[in-house]
Amino acid sequence: MDAVTTGIDAVPITTWQFVTGFVLAGVVVLVLVVLGVRRAGRSRYRSLRILARLGAAGVVAVVLPASALVGVNAGLDYLRTVGDVAGTGPAEGIGVAQLLLSRKVPATGQVVQIPIPGTASHFAARPAVVWVPPAWYERPRPQLPVIVLLHGTPGRPVDWVDSGGAADVANAWAAQHHGVAPILVMPDVNGTYTADSECVDTPTAKVETYLTRDVPRVVSRLLGTRPPGPSWAVAGLSEGGSCAAMLALRHPTVFATFGDYAGLLGPRVGDSNGGVPDTVAGLFGGSQAAFAAHDPATLLAANRAPGIAGWFEAGDADTDPAAAAHTLSAVATRAGVENRLVIVPGGGHDFDLFSQALSDSYPWLVGRVSVPVP
């Protein structure tokens, strides 16, 4: 039974064959429903006719949105297999107790879910996903650096493992460096799948406080990592990319390095670099000063955090994020802030780009966080 389940879990759902087959199956179902309604319409029983119409409406309400979602998912290259949809994909991982009690050094890094309570923030976060390298299991246990990876919206902490290839990138590095690599921490930034916090503190969710106080406190104590600061980096995709730049620039004593993969110019309500009035009203209670205090371009120009550095990467087919990357990199360069800019030809706003950006920047991130702490 396990072999059968594993085989089903591995079935790809982003190929054109699957998408076409799903849509065609939906069309067949709709045709059969129409024929059934027409036949029921000739029935002398009024209740049967009503039930047929209600049933048809229900089928249409399910089939059409499902077909659209399958197409959008394929375009983003997001949930790639049946297992990802069912929540039984590769990032199922091990438990915290199993991680802490293990005495055997594994051949590859391990993925574990770790609840991180919002003690300071009171943010109701979903469990974080953490990748721990083989070297962490050695005795005496080494103090390792940390790279925090932030997801986007819609999204989940596990996206970086299931769709972004984070564990694969880290395992490849560890295999070439005697099992040593930074710990990857993938916390929740939104609370739910479709929420969009932009990683700021609002009356309903203090996500900035959660990411800069609660997460570092739990991770450093539980896993015995190096302390926050030069040995910690933060990177993210889409919303998470904007968050990474903003968080590092506002909290350089927590994160001295950031990676912004296809993020916008900063916190935004919506999917473009515009919409500043809506953002000021929706995220900052109408305060232009609070917006400016979270604006990466403003923070970079001020350059009040010597030693901070950032990586900007976006696809040239992803108009607003590419424009944001060019703008922020130029501001950083003028302000004397170390940065890298990568624009991927033909790159879009999808996990092909996000995973490439992590792979491109990972050696640089490791070099930054692995500098010996004085």
C-alpha positions in Angstrom: 0.0 0.0 0.0 2.9 2.4 0.8 4.4 1.8 -2.6 1.1 2.5 -4.3 0.6 5.7 -2.2 4.2 6.8 -3.0 3.6 6.2 -6.7 0.4 8.3 -6.7 2.1 11.1 -4.7 4.8 11.3 -7.4 2.4 11.9 -10.3 3.2 15.3 -11.8 0.4 17.8 -12.2 2.1 20.7 -13.9 2.8 19.0 -17.3 0.8 20.0 -20.3 -0.5 16.5 -20.6 -2.0 16.6 -17.1 -3.5 20.1 -17.5 -5.0 19.2 -20.9 -6.3 15.9 -19.6 -7.9 17.6 -16.6 -9.6 20.3 -18.7 -10.9 17.7 -21.2 -12.2 15.6 -18.3 -14.0 18.7 -17.0 -15.5 19.3 -20.4 -16.8 15.7 -20.6 -18.3 16.0 -17.2 -20.0 19.3 -18.1 -21.4 17.7 -21.3 -22.8 14.8 -19.4 -24.4 17.1 -16.9 -26.0 19.1 -19.6 -27.4 16.0 -21.2 -28.6 14.8 -17.8 -30.4 18.1 -17.1 -32.1 18.0 -20.5 -33.3 14.5 -19.9 -34.5 15.4 -16.4 -36.3 18.4 -17.8 -38.6 16.1 -19.7 -39.5 14.3 -16.4 -43.0 14.8 -15.1 -41.6 15.0 -11.6 -40.9 18.6 -10.6 -38.6 17.6 -7.7 -36.4 15.6 -10.1 -36.1 18.6 -12.4 -35.1 20.9 -9.5 -32.6 18.4 -8.2 -31.0 18.1 -11.6 -30.6 21.8 -12.0 -29.1 22.2 -8.5 -26.8 19.3 -9.2 -25.7 20.8 -12.5 -25.0 24.2 -10.8 -22.9 22.5 -8.2 -20.8 20.6 -10.7 -20.2 23.8 -12.8 -19.2 25.6 -9.6 -16.6 23.0 -8.9 -15.3 22.0 -12.4 -14.7 25.5 -13.8 -12.8 27.0 -10.8 -10.8 23.7 -10.5 -9.8 23.8 -14.1 -8.7 27.4 -13.7 -6.7 26.6 -10.6 -4.9 23.7 -12.3 -3.9 26.1 -15.2 -2.7 28.8 -12.8 -0.8 26.2 -10.7 0.9 24.9 -13.8 1.9 28.4 -14.9 3.5 29.1 -11.5 5.1 25.6 -11.4 3.9 25.6 -7.8 2.4 22.4 -6.5 4.2 19.9 -8.7 2.8 16.5 -7.7 -0.3 14.9 -6.2 1.7 14.5 -3.0 2.2 18.3 -2.8 -1.5 18.9 -3.1 -2.3 16.2 -0.5 0.4 17.4 1.9 2.3 14.2 1.7 5.1 15.5 -0.5 8.9 15.3 0.2 8.8 17.9 3.0 6.8 15.7 5.4 10.0 15.5 7.4 10.7 14.3 11.0 9.4 15.5 14.4 11.2 17.9 16.8 11.7 15.1 19.4 13.2 12.8 16.8 15.6 15.5 15.7 16.7 16.4 19.2 17.1 12.8 20.3 19.0 11.5 17.3 22.6 10.5 17.8 23.3 9.2 14.3 24.8 11.5 11.7 22.6 11.2 8.6 24.0 11.1 5.1 21.9 14.1 4.0 20.3 17.0 5.7 16.9 16.5 7.5 13.7 18.4 7.2 11.7 19.0 10.4 8.6 21.0 11.3 9.1 23.2 14.3 6.3 25.2 15.9 7.5 28.7 16.7 5.1 30.5 19.1 4.5 34.2 18.8 5.6 34.9 22.4 6.5 38.6 21.7 4.4 39.2 18.6 1.3 37.1 19.5 1.2 36.1 15.8 -0.7 32.9 15.2 1.9 31.3 12.9 1.8 28.0 11.1 4.7 25.6 12.0 8.1 26.5 10.5 10.0 24.1 8.2 13.7 23.7 9.0 16.5 22.0 7.1 19.3 20.8 9.4 22.6 19.7 7.8 24.5 16.5 8.7 27.1 18.4 10.6 24.5 19.6 13.2 24.4 16.0 14.5 28.1 15.8 15.3 29.3 15.8 18.9 30.3 18.3 20.1 27.5 20.1 18.2 28.8 23.0 16.1 27.3 26.4 16.2 26.1 26.9 12.6 24.9 30.0 10.7 21.3 30.4 9.6 19.6 31.4 6.4 15.9 32.3 6.8 13.8 31.7 3.7 10.5 33.5 3.3 7.6 32.3 1.2 5.1 34.4 -0.8 1.4 34.7 -1.1 -0.5 32.5 -1.7 1.9 30.2 0.1 3.2 28.0 2.9 6.5 27.7 4.8 7.0 24.3 3.0 7.0 25.9 -0.4 10.8 26.5 -0.4 11.3 22.7 0.0 8.5 21.3 -2.0 8.7 23.7 -5.0 11.8 25.8 -4.5 14.4 23.1 -4.2 15.9 24.6 -1.1 16.9 21.2 0.5 18.4 20.0 -2.8 20.6 23.1 -3.0 21.7 22.9 0.6 22.3 19.1 0.4 24.5 19.5 -2.6 26.6 22.1 -0.8 26.8 20.0 2.4 27.9 17.0 0.3 30.9 19.0 -1.0 31.8 20.5 2.4 31.9 17.5 4.8 28.2 17.9 5.8 28.6 21.5 6.8 26.1 24.1 5.7 23.9 26.8 7.2 20.7 25.8 8.8 17.7 26.8 6.7 14.7 28.2 8.6 11.4 28.6 6.7 8.9 30.4 8.9 5.4 31.4 8.3 4.9 35.1 7.2 1.1 35.3 6.7 -0.8 33.0 9.1 -3.0 31.6 6.3 -2.5 30.4 2.7 -4.0 33.5 1.1 -3.2 36.3 3.6 -0.6 39.0 2.6 1.1 40.6 5.7 4.0 42.1 3.8 5.9 41.2 7.0 4.9 44.4 8.8 3.3 44.9 12.2 -0.4 45.8 12.0 -3.2 45.8 14.6 -4.2 42.3 13.4 -0.8 40.6 13.0 2.7 41.7 14.2 4.7 39.7 11.7 7.7 41.9 11.7 8.1 41.4 15.4 7.6 37.6 14.9 10.3 37.3 12.3 12.9 39.5 14.1 12.3 38.5 17.7 10.3 35.2 18.1 11.9 33.3 15.3 15.6 34.1 16.2 14.9 33.4 19.9 13.4 29.9 19.3 15.8 28.9 16.6 19.0 30.0 18.3 18.0 28.3 21.6 16.5 25.1 20.2 19.2 24.4 17.6 22.2 26.1 19.3 23.0 28.2 16.2 25.3 31.2 16.0 23.6 34.3 17.3 21.7 36.6 15.0 23.7 39.3 13.2 26.5 38.6 10.7 25.9 34.9 10.8 22.2 35.2 9.8 20.8 36.0 6.4 17.2 36.4 5.2 16.0 35.7 1.6 12.6 35.3 0.1 10.5 34.9 -3.1 8.0 37.4 -4.3 6.3 39.0 -1.2 9.1 37.2 0.8 11.7 38.9 -1.3 10.4 42.4 -0.5 10.2 41.3 3.1 13.8 40.1 3.2 15.2 43.4 2.0 13.0 45.4 4.3 13.7 43.3 7.4 17.5 43.3 6.9 17.6 47.0 6.3 15.5 47.7 9.4 17.0 45.0 11.6 20.7 44.7 10.6 21.6 43.4 14.1 19.4 40.4 13.3 20.1 39.9 9.5 23.3 41.3 7.9 22.6 39.8 4.5 19.5 39.6 2.4 18.3 38.0 -0.9 15.4 39.6 -2.8 14.0 37.2 -5.4 11.4 38.8 -7.6 10.2 41.2 -4.9 8.6 44.6 -5.5 10.0 47.9 -4.4 8.8 47.3 -0.9 5.6 46.5 1.0 2.7 46.8 -1.3 -1.0 46.1 -1.3 -1.4 44.5 -4.7 1.0 43.0 -7.3 2.7 46.1 -8.7 5.1 48.8 -7.6 2.3 51.3 -7.7 -0.5 51.5 -5.2 1.4 53.5 -2.6 -1.7 55.3 -1.3 -3.5 52.0 -0.8 -0.5 50.6 0.9 -0.1 53.5 3.3 -3.8 53.2 4.2 -4.0 49.4 4.3 -0.7 48.5 6.1 0.4 51.7 7.9 -2.8 53.2 9.2 -2.4 56.2 6.9 1.0 57.1 8.1 3.4 58.2 5.3 6.2 58.3 7.9 5.6 54.6 8.8 5.6 53.7 5.1 8.9 55.5 4.5 10.4 53.7 7.5 9.7 50.4 5.8 10.7 51.5 2.2 13.8 49.7 1.1 14.9 52.5 -1.3 14.7 55.1 1.5 16.5 52.8 3.9 19.2 51.9 1.4 19.8 55.6 0.5 20.3 56.4 4.2 22.8 53.5 4.5 22.6 53.4 8.3 23.7 49.8 8.5 27.4 49.5 7.5 28.3 46.0 6.5 24.9 44.9 5.2 24.7 43.4 1.7 22.0 42.2 -0.6 21.3 40.1 -3.7 18.6 41.1 -6.2 17.4 38.7 -8.8 14.3 38.7 -11.1 13.3 37.6 -14.6 13.2 40.1 -17.4 9.7 38.9 -18.3 8.5 39.8 -14.8 8.1 43.5 -15.3 7.5 45.1 -11.9 10.0 42.9 -9.9 12.6 43.4 -12.6 12.2 47.1 -12.4 12.3 47.0 -8.6 15.6 45.0 -8.7 17.2 47.5 -11.1 16.0 50.4 -9.0 17.0 49.0 -5.6 20.4 47.8 -6.9 21.2 51.3 -8.3 20.2 53.0 -5.0 22.3 50.5 -3.0 25.3 51.1 -5.3 25.0 54.9 -5.0 24.9 54.6 -1.2 27.9 52.3 -1.1 25.9 49.2 -0.1 27.4 46.0 -1.4 24.9 44.2 -3.7 24.6 41.8 -6.6 22.1 42.2 -9.5 21.0 39.3 -11.7 18.3 39.6 -14.3 17.4 36.2 -15.8 16.6 36.3 -19.6 13.0 35.0 -20.2 12.5 34.5 -16.4 9.0 34.8 -15.1 7.3 35.0 -11.7 7.4 31.3 -10.9 9.3 28.6 -9.0 11.7 28.1 -11.9 12.9 31.6 -11.3 12.8 31.4 -7.5 14.7 28.1 -7.3 17.3 29.4 -9.8 17.7 32.6 -7.7 18.4 30.6 -4.6 20.8 28.4 -6.4 22.6 31.4 -8.0 22.9 33.3 -4.7 23.5 30.4 -2.3 27.3 30.3 -2.4 27.4 34.1 -1.9 24.9 33.8 1.1 27.0 31.0 2.6 30.2 33.1 2.2 28.5 36.0 3.9 27.1 34.2 7.0 30.1 31.9 7.4 32.5 34.8 8.2 33.9 34.0 11.6 32.2 35.9 14.4 34.8 37.9 16.5 
